[in-house]
Structure formats: C-alpha cells, structure tokens
C-alpha cells in the first residue's frame, strides 16, 4: 500500500495533518475556522492549481553565486 501524502495546516491553537483531499477542501471553504498553510510548509496552494511542492532552496554559496572563488572577479590567474 502506498504512503498517503499528508499536508500540515495550522490554526492559532496548533497544527494538524490532513490528507491532500481534506486539506484542499478546508482551504477552499470560505469560512474554514482559520486553517492555513504554515509559513515553513514545503507546499504552496492556490485555488486554481491546488497543492504544489515548493522548489528546494539553493544552499548559500552554491552554483550561481559569484563569491570570487571561481576567478570571475577580474583576475586572470596571473600575478601582475
């Protein structure tokens, strides 16, 4: 049997896990008791697309950063 995906929602009193279908239904309700996705959730939700997993954040100093360690600081590697 496949593992069920659980979505954690929160209200001021705490957090609780729901199935994707239950969480989607709660967030679509105009009056839902204050349930929302926590700020630190790995999910995003919109009425049009439902739940989508957030892209992982790049680690600091990973590819794409220009901290000068790759020689892109104007130096050609030769001593002047």
Residue frames relative to the residue before (quaternion, step in Angstrom):
aa qw qx qy qz dx dy dz
X 1.0000 0.0000 0.0000 0.0000 0.00 0.00 0.00
X 0.4527 -0.7016 0.4885 0.2533 3.58 -0.90 0.96
X 0.5133 -0.6302 0.4932 0.3102 3.54 -1.18 0.70
X 0.3986 -0.7256 0.5149 0.2227 3.56 -0.87 1.00
X 0.4103 -0.6811 0.5487 0.2581 3.57 -0.97 0.87
X 0.1404 -0.7828 0.6043 0.0484 3.53 -0.91 1.01
X 0.2003 -0.7534 0.6184 0.0992 3.54 -1.05 0.85
X 0.2627 -0.7644 0.5686 0.1530 3.57 -0.80 0.99
X 0.0728 -0.7670 0.6373 0.0151 3.54 -0.90 1.04
X 0.2060 -0.7898 0.5655 0.1179 3.55 -1.22 0.44
X 0.1059 -0.7004 0.6989 0.0991 3.45 -1.45 0.42
X 0.7093 -0.4526 0.2867 0.4582 3.64 -1.14 0.23
X 0.6754 0.5133 -0.2956 0.4394 3.62 1.07 -0.65
X 0.7759 -0.2823 0.1899 0.5312 3.63 1.19 -0.30
X 0.5089 -0.6286 0.5034 0.3040 3.52 -1.38 -0.26
X 0.0254 -0.7831 0.6213 0.0019 3.53 -1.26 0.53
X 0.3803 -0.7252 0.5307 0.2186 3.57 -1.09 0.73
X 0.0831 -0.7871 0.6112 0.0100 3.54 -1.07 0.86
X 0.5533 -0.5350 0.4901 0.4092 3.56 -1.26 0.29
X 0.6669 -0.4942 0.3613 0.4248 3.58 -1.21 0.39
X 0.6704 0.5109 -0.3010 0.4460 3.59 0.91 -0.92
X 0.6645 0.4962 -0.3042 0.4687 3.60 0.96 -0.86
X 0.6618 0.5052 -0.3088 0.4599 3.58 0.91 -0.92
X 0.6425 0.5205 -0.3204 0.4622 3.58 0.97 -0.85
X 0.6551 0.5089 -0.3096 0.4647 3.58 0.93 -0.89
X 0.6489 0.5197 -0.3202 0.4542 3.61 0.95 -0.83
X 0.7070 0.4644 -0.2767 0.4560 3.58 0.84 -0.94
X 0.6424 0.5189 -0.3233 0.4620 3.62 1.17 -0.45
X 0.5717 0.6045 -0.3838 0.4007 3.60 1.18 -0.42
X 0.4815 -0.6763 0.4690 0.3014 3.62 -0.83 0.92
X 0.7564 0.1603 -0.0978 0.6266 3.59 1.06 -0.73
X 0.0687 0.8538 -0.5053 0.1045 3.56 -0.07 1.33
X 0.6026 -0.5921 0.3576 0.3981 3.60 1.18 0.33
X 0.6529 -0.5454 0.3105 0.4241 3.59 1.24 0.24
X 0.3973 0.7243 -0.4827 0.2908 3.61 1.22 0.12
X 0.1225 0.7707 -0.6165 0.1046 3.56 -1.03 0.89
X 0.5850 -0.5396 0.4570 0.3972 3.54 -1.33 0.20
X 0.4599 -0.6646 0.4999 0.3114 3.61 -0.93 0.77
X 0.6339 -0.5429 0.3947 0.3842 3.59 -1.19 0.54
X 0.7426 0.4090 -0.2193 0.4830 3.59 1.01 -0.80
X 0.3446 0.7559 -0.4894 0.2652 3.60 1.23 0.34
X 0.4172 -0.6853 0.5353 0.2641 3.56 -1.18 0.60
X 0.6547 0.4863 -0.2888 0.5015 3.57 1.35 0.13
X 0.1707 -0.7038 0.6686 0.1686 3.52 -1.37 0.37
X 0.1157 -0.7942 0.5928 0.0669 3.58 -1.19 0.44
X 0.0402 0.7491 -0.6611 0.0159 3.54 -1.08 0.84
X 0.5934 -0.5770 0.4064 0.3871 3.61 -1.08 0.55
X 0.6646 0.5257 -0.3041 0.4353 3.59 1.07 -0.73
X 0.8141 0.2700 -0.1118 0.5019 3.59 0.89 -0.93
X 0.4140 -0.6900 0.4904 0.3348 3.59 1.18 -0.33
X 0.7633 -0.3384 0.2679 0.4807 3.58 -1.09 -0.76
X 0.0044 0.7558 -0.6546 0.0162 3.52 -1.13 0.81
X 0.4473 -0.6787 0.5135 0.2750 3.55 -1.01 0.84
X 0.4622 -0.6749 0.5008 0.2830 3.57 -0.95 0.91
X 0.5115 -0.6074 0.5070 0.3353 3.55 -1.18 0.62
X 0.5209 -0.6354 0.4544 0.3443 3.60 -1.00 0.72
X 0.4580 -0.6713 0.5099 0.2820 3.56 -1.06 0.77
X 0.4745 -0.6580 0.5047 0.2954 3.56 -1.07 0.78
X 0.4871 -0.6568 0.4915 0.2996 3.55 -1.04 0.79
X 0.5805 -0.5832 0.4363 0.3640 3.55 -1.12 0.67
X 0.8056 0.2362 -0.1971 0.5063 3.56 -0.89 0.97
X 0.4818 0.6613 -0.4474 0.3611 3.59 1.23 0.21
X 0.7741 -0.3184 0.2395 0.4920 3.57 -1.29 -0.04
X 0.7246 0.4091 -0.3131 0.4578 3.52 -1.04 0.75
X 0.6470 0.4672 -0.3485 0.4916 3.57 1.15 -0.36
X 0.2305 -0.7656 0.5852 0.1353 3.55 -1.11 0.62
X 0.0652 0.8314 -0.5445 0.0898 3.52 0.19 1.32
X 0.6223 -0.5663 0.3303 0.4278 3.58 1.27 0.23
X 0.5483 0.6481 -0.3915 0.3551 3.59 1.19 -0.30
X 0.6893 0.4764 -0.2900 0.4625 3.59 1.16 -0.37
X 0.5888 -0.6021 0.3653 0.3968 3.59 1.20 0.22
X 0.5191 0.6615 -0.4082 0.3554 3.59 1.25 0.14
X 0.5000 0.6725 -0.4187 0.3499 3.58 1.19 0.39
X 0.6969 -0.4607 0.2726 0.4772 3.58 1.21 0.36
X 0.5920 0.5576 -0.3663 0.4522 3.57 1.22 -0.25
X 0.2764 -0.7695 0.5485 0.1752 3.57 -0.97 0.79
X 0.6250 -0.5823 0.3246 0.4061 3.56 1.25 0.36
X 0.6332 0.5027 -0.3383 0.4816 3.60 1.25 0.00
X 0.4568 -0.6552 0.5233 0.2970 3.52 -1.15 0.62
X 0.3737 -0.7407 0.5177 0.2088 3.57 -0.89 0.88
